């Protein structure tokens, strides 16, 4: 169903761009003070409608409809995990570094993911045992460790903990700033070597790009070396992690 997922992501991207190119962002603040726009909600509706029309049906967790009781969802072996607009702050800044994220989770693992950046018209796709692709062309992580590490970091969420972690590497490095799940995708396509995230993220922020990274030969692990897993607890917050 990868072709259908890509079309759903493109349709969501078109809904986002219609608002992006207007002056009607209508920014609100959610309970955690993160921004919410009309574009988030429009993309959410497009994606949920598209997924509901697929031949095989699974439950959906979207950032904009995540109020699902843990006692119910802890029994889900397969489900969709969606961020309709990842990088809302980048959207508001109009820098183009935001994405539509759709992932299929199976027993805690992201087995298939689509990440679409509508401004860049960049479609990242990854599926377990099938490989990873950018606009139809195969991609893979960098195979050699360079002299100077390329560290991808957030444009909107820099942290002192990340700076301290980088100093402990003991290797020269250069920063590659990027927004949204595109940070993980840069590692997947070999344009960056490491993305340390020593700050808060939610499961829908990472799942689709995590699937792409895995399919490209990379890994996304917690700081104690364990693979990041999904829907293992009541909270949707991820632990700190390293993508490489």
Rosetta blueprint (number, residue, H / E / L):
1 X L
2 X H
3 X H
4 X H
5 X H
6 X H
7 X H
8 X H
9 X H
10 X H
11 X H
12 X H
13 X H
14 X H
15 X H
16 X H
17 X H
18 X H
19 X H
20 X H
21 X L
22 X L
23 X L
24 X L
25 X L
26 X L
27 X L
28 X E
29 X E
30 X L
31 X L
32 X L
33 X L
34 X L
35 X E
36 X E
37 X L
38 X H
39 X H
40 X H
41 X H
42 X H
43 X H
44 X H
45 X H
46 X H
47 X H
48 X H
49 X H
50 X H
51 X H
52 X H
53 X L
54 X L
55 X L
56 X L
57 X L
58 X L
59 X E
60 X E
61 X E
62 X E
63 X H
64 X H
65 X H
66 X L
67 X L
68 X L
69 X L
70 X H
71 X H
72 X H
73 X H
74 X L
75 X L
76 X L
77 X L
78 X E
79 X E
80 X E
81 X E
82 X E
83 X E
84 X E
85 X E
86 X E
87 X L
88 X H
89 X H
90 X H
91 X H
92 X H
93 X H
94 X L
95 X L
96 X L
97 X L
98 X L
99 X E
100 X E
101 X E
102 X E
103 X E
104 X E
105 X E
106 X E
107 X L
108 X L
109 X E
110 X E
111 X E
112 X E
113 X E
114 X E
115 X E
116 X E
117 X E
118 X L
119 X L
120 X L
121 X L
122 X E
123 X E
124 X E
125 X E
126 X E
127 X E
128 X L
129 X L
130 X L
131 X E
132 X E
133 X E
134 X E
135 X L
136 X L
137 X E
138 X E
139 X E
140 X L
141 X L
142 X L
143 X L
144 X L
145 X L
146 X L
147 X L
148 X L
149 X E
150 X E
151 X E
152 X E
153 X E
154 X E
155 X L
156 X L
157 X L
158 X L
159 X L
160 X H
161 X H
162 X H
163 X H
164 X H
165 X H
166 X H
167 X H
168 X L
169 X L
170 X L
171 X L
172 X L
173 X E
174 X E
175 X E
176 X E
177 X E
178 X E
179 X L
180 X L
181 X L
182 X H
183 X H
184 X H
185 X H
186 X H
187 X H
188 X H
189 X L
190 X L
191 X L
192 X L
193 X L
194 X E
195 X E
196 X E
197 X E
198 X L
199 X L
200 X L
201 X L
202 X E
203 X H
204 X H
205 X H
206 X H
207 X H
208 X H
209 X H
210 X H
211 X H
212 X H
213 X H
214 X H
215 X H
216 X L
217 X L
218 X L
219 X L
220 X E
221 X E
222 X E
223 X L
224 X L
225 X L
226 X L
227 X E
228 X L
229 X L
230 X L
231 X L
232 X L
233 X L
234 X L
235 X L
236 X L
237 X E
238 X L
239 X L
240 X L
241 X E
242 X E
243 X E
244 X L
